Amino acid sequence: MVNITRFTPIDEAFENLFRGAPVWLPNLEARAPAPMKFRMDVTENDKEYQVLAELPGLKKEDISVTINGNEITISAEVKQEKDVKDGETVLRAERYYGKIQRAFTLGQEVDEATAQAKYNDGVLELKLPKKTVAAARRLAVH
């Protein structure tokens, strides 16, 4: 069995640079992690494009999809926080508020009128029908 891990040489080099640093330097592991770009799968067949975007922990009201011809933009407002119950002492709190966004261009224009979006179990599913392209017409030169 093969284990696959994401290798990010810049992040690892930066973290190794401060490993063993004096206490007065900021602790790199203590900062709240900002969300990364979300993962997407884009497939197509003769009639439509299908997009699956992983957006776990979000409400569907916080997700926005914009279609402009063949340009698609998916964005979301991210709010990560922990509720503190009465009697608890907060020793460390990490939260993040912000916006994540991905934009991409498809090979053919999308028919916005019949496009569909569904959000279920942290996965946004888009069905983007292709616009029918009028066949090129050859003009006779007189």
N, C-alpha and C positions, 0 to 999 in steps of 0.2 A: 504494500500500500504506500502511496506517495502522499506526503503532506505538502500542500502548496501554501506558501505564505507570501504576502505582499512585501516586496523589498523597495524601500524608498531611501536611496543612498544619501540624499541631502538631509533628510530628517535625522537619520541615524548618525551622520557625521556631526551634525549640530549638537545632538544630545551627548555624543561621546566627547565633544569638546569641553563640556562643562561637568563631566562625570568626575567626582572627587573634588569639586570646587569647594571653596570655603562656604560656611553657612550663610554669610551675608549676601551671597548671590541668590537671585530668585530660584526657587525650586521649580524646575521645568515640568515635573510630573504633577505639581499641585494646581496648575492652571486648568480652568474648565475647558474641555475639548470642544472646539467649534465643529459643527457637523461637516462632514466631507461631502463632496458631490455624491448624489445618489446614483445608484446603478440602474442601467436601462438595457433592455433588449429591444431591438427594432428588427422586425421581419416584414417581408412583403410577399404577396402573391399577385396574380394578374389583376385583381379587383381592388385590393386595399393594402395599406400598411397597418401593422399592429405594433404597438409600443407597450412594453411592460416596464414600469418604473417602480423601484422599491422605495417607499416613503413610510417606513414604520413609525408608529406613535403619533401620527398626525390625524387631525380631523379633516373630513372632506371639505369643510367650509374654508379651510386654510390653504387649499390647493387651487391653483389657477392654471388653465391651459389656454394659450393664445395661438390661433392659426392665422397666418398671413400668406396666402398662396401656398408655397411649398416650405415655408419656414414655420417651425413649431417651437414654442417656448413653454416649458413647464416650470412653474415657480411655486414656492410654498413658504409660509411664515412658520418658523420653528420656534417653539417655546418649550424649553426643557427646565423643569424646576421640581423640587421635592417639597411636599407638604410636611410641615412639622406639627406633630400632635402635642396637645397640652401635656406638660410635665417633661418633655424632651429637651435636652440641651443640645444645641447645634454646635458641633465641633468643627465641621467643615461643610460648606454649601457650595455646590457647583451648579450654575445655571447658564443657559444660553438663550438669548433672544436674537433672532435675525432672520434673514431671508436666504434661501437656497434656490438656485436657478440653473437650468440647463436649456440650451437652445441648439437646434440643429436644422439642417436643410435636407429635404427629401428630393429624390430625383424627379418627381412629378408633382404638380399642384394637387391639393386636397380639396375635396368637396365639403366645405364647412357645414353646409345645410344638413348633411346626413352623417356627419362625424358623431361618434359616441364616446363617452368617458364613463368609466365605472371604477369605484374605489372600494376594495374589499380586503380585509386582513392585511393592511399595510402595503398593498400593491395597487397601483394605478394602472388600469388597462384602457388603452385608447384604440379605437378602431377608426381608421382614417381612410375612407374610400377615395380612390383616385378619381380626379375629374376626367371625363372623357375628352380626349383630344380630337379635334376635328382633323380629318385626314387632309394632308396637304393637297392643294388643287393646282394643277398646272394650267397656266393661262396660255392661250394661243396668241402668238404675235402676228398681227396683221400688217 
